Amino acid sequence: MERITPAVDAACWTQLMTLSGLWSFIDSKRRPEWNGAIRLGAGLLDTGKATTPPPTLTADNVAATFQSIHAERGQMLNEGLLALFRGVSWDYKSNLPVCLGQKLVLKGHFEAWSIPEKGWYTYSSSADKLDDLVRALCRADGKPDHRNGASRFACADGMTDAPWDPYFEFRRFKNGNAHVVFHKHALHLVDRLNARIVELVPGALPARR
């Protein structure tokens, strides 16, 4: 029972985070930490940098964890936006080192399956950054973000109604890169993100269009 209980708790925490929608609040930095804690609690070897399992599954711990995540959602939104901004490769002309432009190149976003016709595999950390972007755009657009993560969608070829469809086109290439091309009607939201970056990072000035 000493081994079974933590594993059951870890599985329940995963379900609670997904079904409650709180997973959509967690940014790309905290997701690996949370996943590592879950794997540690489940007794798996690959736990990343996690050193402690998730809290014991009790009503009080669930309430405290949910309240903490909800209270920190604004901070995680800002940190996710900054992680995206700082993580964009400046090796490409379309990536502006002072702001988010109309097009972003995400380097090394995909890795091909061993059988090419089976599609693409996306690195989870890179997909989490894509989540950071969609989350920030939803916030800038004044719309709720009910997703539990775009990473599970990012592998699908020819999918429709992707969570990013209202804001940008997502293109994948065989070299493993991905392009984010913002729709013209969404550029004012990109400007809002740049304005927020200016507030968070003094000296980062949006480019004029």
Residue frames as a rotation matrix with the C-alpha (Angstrom) as fourth column:
MET 1
0.559 0.829 0.000 0.00
0.829 -0.559 0.000 0.00
0.000 0.000 -1.000 0.00
GLU 2
0.282 -0.523 -0.804 2.91
0.291 -0.752 0.591 2.35
-0.914 -0.401 -0.060 0.69
ARG 3
-0.798 -0.598 0.077 3.83
0.215 -0.163 0.963 2.18
-0.564 0.785 0.258 -3.00
ILE 4
-0.417 0.709 0.569 0.33
0.897 0.221 0.382 2.01
0.145 0.670 -0.728 -4.41
THR 5
0.403 0.679 -0.614 -1.10
0.788 -0.599 -0.146 5.07
-0.466 -0.425 -0.776 -2.64
PRO 6
-0.167 -0.495 -0.853 1.43
-0.042 -0.860 0.508 7.61
-0.985 0.121 0.123 -4.05
ALA 7
-0.943 -0.179 0.280 0.95
0.244 0.197 0.949 6.19
-0.225 0.964 -0.142 -7.55
VAL 8
-0.129 0.975 0.183 -2.84
0.985 0.105 0.135 6.48
0.113 0.198 -0.974 -7.27
ASP 9
0.332 0.191 -0.924 -2.48
0.498 -0.867 0.000 10.01
-0.801 -0.460 -0.383 -5.87
ALA 10
-0.626 -0.666 -0.405 -0.26
-0.026 -0.502 0.865 10.99
-0.779 0.552 0.297 -8.81
ALA 11
-0.793 0.396 0.463 -2.79
0.591 0.317 0.742 9.66
0.147 0.862 -0.485 -11.33
CYS 12
0.220 0.932 -0.290 -5.62
0.969 -0.243 -0.044 11.49
-0.112 -0.271 -0.956 -9.57
TRP 13
-0.010 -0.304 -0.953 -3.65
0.241 -0.925 0.292 14.76
-0.971 -0.227 0.082 -9.54
THR 14
-0.932 -0.352 0.087 -3.20
0.142 -0.135 0.981 14.46
-0.333 0.926 0.176 -13.31
GLN 15
-0.406 0.864 0.296 -6.93
0.848 0.236 0.476 13.95
0.341 0.444 -0.828 -13.82
LEU 16
0.320 0.536 -0.781 -7.83
0.815 -0.577 -0.062 16.80
-0.483 -0.616 -0.622 -11.48
MET 17
-0.395 -0.558 -0.730 -5.50
0.087 -0.814 0.575 19.24
-0.914 0.164 0.370 -13.25
THR 18
-0.972 0.023 0.233 -6.88
0.234 0.076 0.969 18.26
0.005 0.997 -0.079 -16.65
LEU 19
-0.262 0.964 0.049 -10.58
0.896 0.224 0.384 18.12
0.359 0.144 -0.922 -15.83
SER 20
0.231 0.328 -0.916 -10.49
0.748 -0.662 -0.048 21.35
-0.623 -0.674 -0.398 -13.82
GLY 21
0.777 0.004 0.629 -8.84
0.526 -0.553 -0.646 23.25
0.345 0.833 -0.432 -16.68
LEU 22
0.867 -0.456 -0.200 -6.09
-0.158 -0.632 0.758 24.51
-0.472 -0.626 -0.621 -14.37
TRP 23
0.184 -0.836 0.517 -3.42
0.710 0.477 0.519 22.87
-0.680 0.272 0.681 -16.52
SER 24
0.421 0.035 0.906 -4.02
0.823 -0.434 -0.366 25.60
0.381 0.900 -0.211 -19.11
PHE 25
0.989 -0.053 0.140 -2.78
-0.106 -0.907 0.408 28.18
0.106 -0.418 -0.902 -16.58
ILE 26
0.591 -0.800 0.108 0.59
0.167 0.252 0.953 26.52
-0.790 -0.545 0.282 -16.03
ASP 27
0.676 -0.382 -0.630 3.43
-0.709 -0.568 -0.417 27.95
-0.198 0.729 -0.655 -18.13
SER 28
0.747 -0.373 -0.551 6.16
-0.201 0.663 -0.722 26.11
0.634 0.649 0.420 -20.02
LYS 29
-0.320 -0.898 0.303 8.65
-0.611 -0.049 -0.790 26.44
0.724 -0.438 -0.533 -17.15
ARG 30
-0.346 0.236 0.908 6.41
-0.897 0.199 -0.394 24.94
-0.273 -0.951 0.143 -14.47
ARG 31
0.634 0.688 -0.353 4.94
-0.764 0.628 -0.149 22.14
0.119 0.364 0.924 -16.56
PRO 32
0.119 -0.635 -0.763 8.11
-0.194 0.739 -0.645 19.99
0.974 0.224 -0.036 -16.57
GLU 33
-0.775 -0.391 0.496 8.41
-0.523 -0.043 -0.851 20.53
0.354 -0.920 -0.171 -12.81
TRP 34
-0.008 0.870 0.493 4.83
-0.941 0.160 -0.299 19.40
-0.339 -0.466 0.817 -12.24
ASN 35
0.684 0.252 -0.684 5.14
-0.575 0.763 -0.294 16.44
0.448 0.595 0.667 -14.63
GLY 36
-0.303 -0.884 -0.355 8.37
-0.299 0.442 -0.846 15.41
0.905 -0.150 -0.398 -12.92
ALA 37
-0.667 0.132 0.733 6.67
-0.742 -0.020 -0.671 15.48
-0.074 -0.991 0.112 -9.53
ILE 38
0.452 0.892 -0.008 3.83
-0.875 0.442 -0.199 13.35
-0.174 0.097 0.980 -10.90
ARG 39
0.481 -0.342 -0.807 6.27
-0.353 0.767 -0.536 10.82
0.802 0.543 0.248 -12.33
LEU 40
-0.659 -0.725 0.203 8.17
-0.438 0.149 -0.887 10.75
0.612 -0.673 -0.415 -9.06
GLY 41
-0.317 0.638 0.702 4.96
-0.886 0.063 -0.458 10.10
-0.337 -0.768 0.545 -7.18
ALA 42
0.709 0.620 -0.337 4.07
-0.705 0.640 -0.305 7.33
0.026 0.454 0.891 -9.62
GLY 43
0.497 -0.588 0.638 7.43
-0.153 0.664 0.731 5.65
-0.854 -0.461 0.240 -8.99
LEU 44
0.925 -0.179 0.335 8.80
0.371 0.234 -0.899 6.23
0.082 0.956 0.283 -12.50
LEU 45
0.178 -0.967 -0.183 12.51
0.904 0.087 0.419 6.70
-0.389 -0.240 0.889 -13.12
ASP 46
-0.547 -0.373 0.749 12.41
0.718 -0.670 0.190 9.64
0.431 0.642 0.634 -15.53
THR 47
0.340 0.693 -0.635 11.41
0.927 -0.362 0.101 12.43
-0.160 -0.623 -0.766 -13.16
GLY 48
0.482 -0.214 0.850 13.39
0.352 -0.841 -0.411 15.33
0.802 0.497 -0.330 -14.63
LYS 49
-0.552 -0.718 0.423 14.49
-0.041 -0.483 -0.874 17.75
0.833 -0.500 0.238 -11.91
ALA 50
0.443 0.817 0.368 11.67
-0.474 -0.135 0.870 16.91
0.761 -0.560 0.327 -9.52
THR 51
-0.700 -0.712 -0.064 12.78
-0.263 0.340 -0.903 16.13
0.664 -0.615 -0.425 -5.97
THR 52
-0.810 0.503 0.302 9.42
-0.260 0.155 -0.953 15.88
-0.526 -0.850 0.005 -4.24
PRO 53
-0.721 0.631 0.285 6.22
0.672 0.539 0.508 14.09
0.167 0.558 -0.813 -5.27
PRO 54
-0.356 0.680 0.642 2.88
-0.134 -0.716 0.685 15.91
0.925 0.157 0.346 -5.44
PRO 55
-0.602 0.158 0.783 1.05
-0.795 -0.215 -0.567 16.54
0.079 -0.964 0.255 -2.14
THR 56
-0.914 0.377 0.151 -0.93
0.305 0.883 -0.356 13.76
-0.267 -0.279 -0.922 -0.57
LEU 57
-0.675 0.703 0.222 -4.37
0.050 -0.256 0.965 13.71
0.736 0.663 0.138 -2.15
THR 58
-0.525 0.580 -0.623 -6.66
0.793 0.069 -0.605 15.26
-0.308 -0.812 -0.496 0.46
ALA 59
0.459 0.793 0.401 -9.47
0.869 -0.494 -0.020 17.76
0.182 0.357 -0.916 0.15
ASP 60
0.756 -0.209 -0.620 -7.42
0.187 -0.839 0.511 20.42
-0.627 -0.503 -0.595 1.92
ASN 61
-0.305 -0.952 0.021 -4.36
0.234 -0.053 0.971 19.87
-0.923 0.301 0.239 -0.30
VAL 62
-0.304 0.286 0.909 -6.45
0.953 0.106 0.285 19.94
-0.015 0.952 -0.304 -3.47
ALA 63
0.761 0.649 -0.004 -8.13
0.648 -0.760 0.047 23.18
0.028 -0.038 -0.999 -2.40
ALA 64
0.506 -0.643 -0.575 -4.80
0.061 -0.638 0.767 24.78
-0.861 -0.423 -0.283 -1.44
THR 65
-0.505 -0.721 0.474 -3.12
0.505 0.199 0.840 23.72
-0.700 0.663 0.264 -4.70
PHE 66
0.001 0.600 0.800 -6.00
0.985 -0.137 0.101 24.95
0.171 0.788 -0.592 -6.84
GLN 67
0.875 0.337 -0.348 -6.11
0.425 -0.879 0.217 28.27
-0.233 -0.338 -0.912 -4.99
SER 68
0.118 -0.929 -0.349 -2.36
0.130 -0.334 0.933 28.72
-0.984 -0.156 0.082 -5.41
ILE 69
-0.569 -0.306 0.764 -2.44
0.745 0.203 0.636 28.02
-0.349 0.930 0.113 -9.16
HIS 70
0.355 0.797 0.489 -5.43
0.905 -0.424 0.035 30.31
0.235 0.430 -0.872 -9.65
ALA 71
0.807 -0.074 -0.586 -3.76
0.262 -0.844 0.467 33.11
-0.529 -0.531 -0.662 -7.68
GLU 72
-0.117 -0.973 -0.199 -0.53
0.003 -0.201 0.980 32.79
-0.993 0.114 0.027 -9.69
ARG 73
0.340 0.298 0.892 -2.17
0.790 0.424 -0.443 32.56
-0.510 0.855 -0.092 -13.12
GLY 74
0.998 0.029 -0.063 -1.29
-0.005 -0.878 -0.479 36.17
-0.069 0.478 -0.876 -14.03
GLN 75
0.317 -0.948 0.038 2.33
-0.688 -0.202 0.697 35.69
-0.653 -0.248 -0.716 -13.06
MET 76
-0.157 -0.348 0.924 2.53
0.282 0.881 0.380 32.44
-0.946 0.321 -0.040 -15.04
LEU 77
0.757 0.464 0.460 0.99
0.586 -0.170 -0.792 34.18
-0.289 0.869 -0.401 -18.05
ASN 78
0.850 -0.480 -0.216 3.69
-0.506 -0.859 -0.083 36.86
-0.145 0.180 -0.973 -17.93
GLU 79
-0.001 -0.905 0.426 6.48
-0.547 0.357 0.757 34.35
-0.837 -0.232 -0.495 -17.41
GLY 80
0.155 0.130 0.979 5.22
0.576 0.793 -0.196 32.24
-0.802 0.595 0.048 -20.30
LEU 81
0.966 0.216 0.139 5.12
0.243 -0.589 -0.771 35.26
-0.085 0.779 -0.622 -22.60
LEU 82
0.559 -0.824 -0.090 8.66
-0.778 -0.559 0.287 36.25
-0.287 -0.091 -0.954 -21.64
ALA 83
-0.055 -0.564 0.824 9.89
-0.116 0.823 0.556 32.67
-0.992 -0.065 -0.111 -22.09
LEU 84
0.565 0.321 0.760 8.47
0.694 0.313 -0.648 32.68
-0.447 0.894 -0.046 -25.60
PHE 85
0.983 -0.174 -0.056 10.01
-0.181 -0.884 -0.430 36.08
0.025 0.433 -0.901 -26.37
ARG 86
0.296 -0.938 0.180 13.43
-0.838 -0.165 0.520 35.07
-0.458 -0.304 -0.835 -25.05
GLY 87
-0.020 -0.285 0.958 13.30
-0.012 0.959 0.285 31.62
-1.000 -0.006 -0.022 -26.60
VAL 88
0.930 0.353 0.100 12.70
0.107 0.000 -0.994 32.72
-0.351 0.935 -0.038 -30.18
SER 89
0.076 -0.946 0.316 15.81
0.823 0.238 0.516 32.17
-0.563 0.221 0.796 -32.31
TRP 90
0.556 0.067 -0.828 17.19
-0.172 -0.966 -0.194 35.43
-0.813 0.250 -0.526 -33.73
ASP 91
-0.525 -0.764 0.376 18.94
0.187 0.327 0.926 33.54
-0.830 0.557 -0.029 -36.54
TYR 92
-0.306 0.524 0.795 16.00
0.951 0.203 0.232 34.36
-0.040 0.827 -0.561 -38.81
LYS 93
-0.927 -0.127 0.353 15.18
0.208 -0.958 0.200 37.77
0.313 0.259 0.914 -40.26
SER 94
-0.106 0.979 0.174 11.48
0.059 -0.168 0.984 37.38
0.993 0.115 -0.040 -39.50
ASN 95
0.458 0.189 -0.869 12.25
0.843 0.217 0.492 37.07
0.281 -0.958 -0.060 -35.79
LEU 96
0.324 -0.286 0.902 12.74
-0.041 -0.957 -0.289 40.58
0.945 0.057 -0.321 -34.44
PRO 97
-0.373 -0.580 -0.724 15.05
0.651 0.392 -0.650 40.73
0.661 -0.714 0.232 -31.42
VAL 98
-0.980 0.007 0.199 13.09
-0.130 -0.780 -0.612 43.64
0.151 -0.625 0.766 -29.93
CYS 99
-0.298 0.939 0.169 9.53
-0.819 -0.160 -0.551 42.37
-0.491 -0.303 0.817 -30.28
LEU 100
-0.319 0.341 0.884 7.21
0.398 0.895 -0.202 39.72
-0.860 0.288 -0.421 -31.65
GLY 101
-0.774 -0.011 -0.633 6.74
-0.507 -0.588 0.630 40.28
-0.379 0.809 0.450 -35.38
GLN 102
0.176 0.902 -0.394 4.15
-0.977 0.112 -0.180 39.07
-0.118 0.416 0.902 -37.86
LYS 103
0.707 -0.011 -0.707 6.06
-0.261 0.925 -0.275 35.81
0.657 0.379 0.652 -38.30
LEU 104
0.319 -0.609 0.726 7.96
-0.880 0.093 0.465 33.70
-0.351 -0.788 -0.506 -35.79
VAL 105
0.261 -0.327 -0.908 10.30
-0.471 0.778 -0.416 30.82
0.843 0.536 0.049 -36.58
LEU 106
0.639 -0.024 0.769 10.41
-0.714 0.353 0.605 28.14
-0.286 -0.935 0.208 -33.90
LYS 107
-0.026 -0.784 -0.620 13.68
-0.856 0.338 -0.391 26.29
0.516 0.521 -0.680 -34.39
GLY 108
-0.852 -0.399 -0.340 13.78
-0.238 0.872 -0.427 22.57
0.467 -0.283 -0.838 -33.69
HIS 109
-0.295 0.825 0.483 10.08
-0.946 -0.182 -0.267 22.36
-0.132 -0.535 0.834 -32.89
PHE 110
0.750 0.661 0.029 9.47
-0.636 0.732 -0.246 19.03
-0.184 0.166 0.969 -34.60
GLU 111
-0.550 -0.811 0.199 11.19
-0.682 0.574 0.453 15.74
-0.482 0.113 -0.869 -35.06
ALA 112
-0.020 0.565 -0.825 10.06
-0.895 0.358 0.267 13.28
0.446 0.744 0.498 -37.73
TRP 113
0.617 0.262 0.742 8.83
-0.556 0.812 0.176 9.85
-0.557 -0.521 0.647 -36.75
SER 114
-0.428 -0.799 0.423 10.96
-0.247 0.554 0.795 6.93
-0.869 0.235 -0.434 -37.90
ILE 115
-0.408 0.396 0.822 8.25
0.875 0.428 0.228 6.33
-0.262 0.812 -0.521 -40.50
PRO 116
-0.984 -0.129 -0.121 7.78
0.105 -0.976 0.191 9.72
-0.142 0.176 0.974 -42.23
GLU 117
-0.578 0.810 0.100 4.24
-0.016 -0.134 0.991 9.04
0.816 0.571 0.090 -43.41
LYS 118
-0.107 0.530 -0.841 3.16
0.915 0.384 0.126 8.67
0.390 -0.756 -0.526 -39.79
GLY 119
0.796 0.471 0.381 3.53
0.346 -0.869 0.352 12.40
0.497 -0.148 -0.855 -39.30
TRP 120
-0.099 -0.809 0.579 5.51
-0.128 -0.567 -0.814 14.51
0.987 -0.155 -0.048 -36.89
TYR 121
0.303 0.101 -0.948 6.48
0.900 0.297 0.319 14.45
0.314 -0.949 -0.001 -33.27
THR 122
0.409 -0.137 0.902 6.66
-0.091 -0.990 -0.109 17.69
0.908 -0.038 -0.417 -31.32
TYR 123
-0.650 -0.652 -0.390 8.99
0.413 0.127 -0.902 18.26
0.638 -0.747 0.187 -28.41
SER 124
0.214 0.830 -0.514 6.80
0.922 0.002 0.387 18.77
0.322 -0.557 -0.766 -25.37
SER 125
-0.208 -0.342 -0.916 8.77
0.706 -0.701 0.101 21.80
-0.676 -0.626 0.387 -24.13
SER 126
-0.988 -0.152 0.020 8.36
0.117 -0.661 0.742 23.49
-0.099 0.735 0.670 -27.49
ALA 127
-0.362 0.929 0.078 4.66
0.524 0.133 0.841 22.67
0.771 0.345 -0.535 -27.59
ASP 128
0.125 0.368 -0.921 4.32
0.978 -0.201 0.053 24.13
-0.166 -0.908 -0.385 -24.11
LYS 129
-0.717 -0.412 -0.562 5.77
0.308 -0.911 0.275 27.40
-0.625 0.024 0.780 -25.43
LEU 130
-0.820 0.521 0.236 3.12
0.166 -0.179 0.970 27.29
0.547 0.835 0.060 -28.15
ASP 131
0.074 0.837 -0.543 0.59
0.901 0.178 0.396 26.99
0.428 -0.518 -0.740 -25.34
ASP 132
-0.325 -0.277 -0.904 2.15
0.721 -0.691 -0.048 30.06
-0.611 -0.668 0.425 -23.70
LEU 133
-0.995 -0.089 -0.037 1.53
0.039 -0.727 0.686 32.01
-0.088 0.681 0.727 -26.91
VAL 134
-0.444 0.895 0.026 -2.08
0.362 0.153 0.919 30.89
0.819 0.418 -0.393 -27.36
ARG 135
0.046 0.426 -0.904 -2.79
0.998 0.018 0.059 31.60
0.041 -0.905 -0.424 -23.69
ALA 136
-0.599 -0.358 -0.716 -1.39
0.450 -0.890 0.068 35.13
-0.662 -0.281 0.695 -23.98
LEU 137
-0.953 0.278 0.121 -3.36
-0.012 -0.431 0.902 35.80
0.303 0.858 0.414 -27.18
CYS 138
-0.147 0.937 -0.315 -6.60
0.724 0.320 0.611 34.61
0.674 -0.138 -0.726 -25.56
ARG 139
-0.046 0.068 -0.997 -5.95
0.905 -0.419 -0.070 36.95
-0.423 -0.905 -0.042 -22.65
ALA 140
-0.856 -0.336 -0.392 -5.16
0.153 -0.891 0.428 39.87
-0.493 0.306 0.814 -24.97
ASP 141
-0.796 0.602 0.065 -8.34
0.047 -0.045 0.998 39.10
0.603 0.798 0.007 -26.90
GLY 142
-0.581 0.569 0.582 -10.42
-0.814 -0.400 -0.421 39.13
-0.006 -0.718 0.696 -23.73
LYS 143
0.375 0.699 -0.608 -11.49
-0.672 0.657 0.341 35.53
0.638 0.281 0.717 -24.22
PRO 144
0.498 -0.174 0.849 -11.29
-0.711 0.478 0.515 32.67
-0.496 -0.861 0.115 -21.72
ASP 145
-0.257 -0.656 -0.710 -8.77
-0.854 0.498 -0.151 29.94
0.453 0.567 -0.688 -22.39
HIS 146
0.530 0.588 0.611 -10.43
-0.803 0.580 0.138 26.59
-0.273 -0.563 0.780 -21.80
ARG 147
0.468 -0.409 -0.783 -7.70
-0.430 0.669 -0.607 24.47
0.772 0.621 0.137 -23.35
ASN 148
0.912 -0.289 0.292 -5.77
-0.141 0.447 0.883 21.88
-0.386 -0.846 0.367 -21.42
GLY 149
-0.068 -0.998 -0.005 -2.76
-0.199 0.009 0.980 22.26
-0.978 0.068 -0.200 -23.67
ALA 150
0.631 0.274 -0.725 -2.14
-0.723 -0.130 -0.679 22.48
-0.281 0.953 0.116 -27.41
SER 151
-0.402 -0.915 0.000 0.72
-0.845 0.372 0.384 19.99
-0.351 0.154 -0.923 -27.34
ARG 152
-0.399 0.289 0.870 -1.64
0.113 0.957 -0.266 17.06
-0.910 -0.008 -0.414 -27.80
PHE 153
0.741 0.671 -0.022 -2.99
0.101 -0.145 -0.984 18.75
-0.663 0.728 -0.175 -30.93
ALA 154
0.359 -0.632 -0.687 0.37
-0.739 -0.642 0.205 19.75
-0.570 0.434 -0.698 -32.38
CYS 155
-0.620 -0.610 0.493 1.13
-0.222 0.740 0.635 16.25
-0.752 0.284 -0.594 -33.68
ALA 156
0.120 0.800 0.589 -2.05
0.443 0.488 -0.752 15.99
-0.889 0.351 -0.296 -35.72
ASP 157
-0.916 -0.399 0.049 -1.70
0.189 -0.320 0.928 16.39
-0.355 0.859 0.369 -39.47
GLY 158
-0.753 0.614 0.237 -4.50
0.151 -0.190 0.970 18.16
0.641 0.766 0.050 -41.27
MET 159
-0.499 0.592 -0.633 -6.39
0.844 0.167 -0.510 18.95
-0.196 -0.789 -0.583 -38.10
THR 160
-0.240 0.509 0.826 -9.20
0.340 -0.753 0.563 21.49
0.909 0.416 0.008 -38.13
ASP 161
0.722 0.588 0.366 -10.35
-0.053 -0.480 0.876 23.89
0.690 -0.651 -0.315 -35.44
ALA 162
-0.125 -0.843 -0.524 -6.90
0.786 0.238 -0.570 24.09
0.605 -0.483 0.633 -33.86
PRO 163
0.414 0.343 -0.843 -6.80
0.864 -0.440 0.245 26.32
-0.287 -0.830 -0.479 -30.76
TRP 164
-0.406 -0.656 -0.636 -4.57
0.376 -0.754 0.538 28.81
-0.833 -0.021 0.553 -32.57
ASP 165
-0.308 0.294 0.905 -6.73
0.951 0.110 0.288 29.10
-0.015 0.950 -0.313 -35.73
PRO 166
0.741 0.671 -0.008 -8.30
0.670 -0.741 -0.049 32.47
-0.038 0.031 -0.999 -34.76
TYR 167
0.754 -0.469 -0.461 -4.87
-0.106 -0.778 0.619 34.03
-0.649 -0.418 -0.636 -34.33
PHE 168
-0.041 -0.853 -0.520 -2.25
-0.873 -0.222 0.433 32.49
-0.485 0.472 -0.736 -36.58
GLU 169
0.831 0.145 -0.536 -1.35
-0.450 0.743 -0.495 29.88
0.327 0.653 0.683 -39.14
PHE 170
0.333 -0.700 0.631 0.97
-0.610 0.351 0.711 27.12
-0.719 -0.622 -0.310 -37.99
ARG 171
0.781 -0.134 -0.610 3.31
-0.528 0.379 -0.760 25.61
0.333 0.916 0.225 -40.58
ARG 172
0.562 -0.602 0.567 5.68
-0.219 0.553 0.804 22.69
-0.798 -0.576 0.179 -40.11
PHE 173
0.572 -0.470 -0.672 8.75
-0.788 -0.086 -0.609 21.89
0.228 0.878 -0.420 -42.16
LYS 174
0.859 -0.192 -0.475 10.89
0.132 0.979 -0.156 18.80
0.495 0.072 0.866 -42.67
ASN 175
-0.159 -0.975 0.155 13.92
0.050 -0.164 -0.985 20.48
0.986 -0.148 0.075 -41.11
GLY 176
-0.311 0.104 -0.945 12.10
0.887 0.388 -0.249 20.36
0.341 -0.916 -0.213 -37.79
ASN 177
-0.987 -0.050 -0.156 11.26
0.102 -0.933 -0.345 24.06
-0.128 -0.356 0.926 -37.70
ALA 178
-0.079 0.992 0.095 7.79
0.993 0.087 -0.078 25.53
-0.086 0.088 -0.992 -37.38
HIS 179
-0.895 -0.150 0.421 6.52
0.247 -0.951 0.188 28.91
0.372 0.272 0.888 -38.54
VAL 180
-0.138 0.844 -0.518 3.90
0.844 -0.174 -0.507 30.95
-0.518 -0.507 -0.689 -36.74
VAL 181
-0.866 -0.060 0.497 2.32
0.380 -0.724 0.575 33.46
0.326 0.687 0.650 -39.13
PHE 182
-0.604 0.648 -0.464 -0.13
0.342 -0.316 -0.885 35.80
-0.720 -0.693 -0.031 -37.44
HIS 183
-0.007 0.710 0.704 -3.33
0.996 -0.058 0.069 36.66
0.090 0.702 -0.707 -39.27
LYS 184
-0.647 -0.254 0.719 -3.65
0.349 -0.937 -0.017 40.33
0.678 0.240 0.695 -40.18
HIS 185
0.277 0.848 0.452 -6.78
-0.153 -0.425 0.892 40.68
0.948 -0.317 0.012 -38.09
ALA 186
0.811 -0.013 -0.585 -4.79
0.536 0.418 0.734 39.43
0.235 -0.909 0.345 -35.07
LEU 187
-0.104 -0.952 0.286 -1.84
0.656 -0.282 -0.700 41.82
0.748 0.115 0.654 -35.38
HIS 188
0.123 0.180 0.976 -3.41
-0.468 -0.857 0.217 44.26
0.875 -0.484 -0.021 -32.93
LEU 189
0.980 0.194 0.034 -3.23
-0.131 0.515 0.847 41.46
0.147 -0.835 0.531 -30.36
VAL 190
0.371 -0.924 -0.090 0.46
0.854 0.378 -0.357 40.98
0.364 0.055 0.930 -31.13
ASP 191
-0.161 -0.374 0.913 0.88
0.047 -0.927 -0.372 44.71
0.986 -0.016 0.167 -30.49
ARG 192
0.662 0.465 0.588 -0.77
-0.562 -0.212 0.800 44.22
0.497 -0.860 0.121 -27.11
LEU 193
0.874 -0.413 -0.257 1.65
0.483 0.793 0.371 41.40
0.050 -0.448 0.892 -26.31
ASN 194
-0.028 -0.923 0.384 4.57
0.723 -0.284 -0.630 43.61
0.691 0.260 0.675 -27.30
ALA 195
0.124 0.148 0.981 3.23
-0.390 -0.902 0.185 46.38
0.913 -0.405 -0.054 -25.09
ARG 196
0.961 0.235 0.148 3.10
-0.234 0.395 0.888 43.91
0.150 -0.888 0.435 -22.23
ILE 197
0.517 -0.847 -0.125 6.66
0.816 0.531 -0.226 42.80
0.258 0.015 0.966 -22.95
VAL 198
-0.098 -0.522 0.847 7.74
0.186 -0.846 -0.500 46.45
0.978 0.109 0.180 -22.78
GLU 199
0.565 0.385 0.730 6.18
-0.609 -0.403 0.683 46.68
0.557 -0.831 0.007 -19.32
LEU 200
0.989 -0.127 0.072 7.94
0.051 0.762 0.645 43.53
-0.137 -0.635 0.761 -18.18
VAL 201
0.192 -0.959 0.206 11.27
0.927 0.246 0.282 44.12
-0.321 0.137 0.937 -19.94
PRO 202
0.679 0.036 -0.733 12.29
0.008 -0.999 -0.041 47.81
-0.734 0.022 -0.679 -19.99
GLY 203
-0.241 -0.807 -0.539 13.95
-0.560 -0.338 0.756 48.73
-0.793 0.485 -0.370 -23.26
ALA 204
-0.721 0.084 0.688 12.20
0.510 0.737 0.444 46.17
-0.469 0.671 -0.574 -25.43
LEU 205
-0.399 0.531 -0.748 10.48
-0.462 -0.821 -0.336 48.40
-0.792 0.211 0.572 -28.00
PRO 206
0.252 0.566 0.785 7.90
0.482 0.630 -0.609 47.09
-0.839 0.532 -0.114 -30.48
ALA 207
-0.835 -0.510 0.209 8.72
0.399 -0.298 0.867 47.66
-0.379 0.807 0.452 -34.12
ARG 208
-0.213 0.765 -0.608 6.43
-0.493 -0.621 -0.609 49.96
-0.843 0.170 0.510 -36.05
ARG 209
-0.307 0.202 0.930 4.38
0.699 0.711 0.076 48.43
-0.646 0.673 -0.359 -38.82
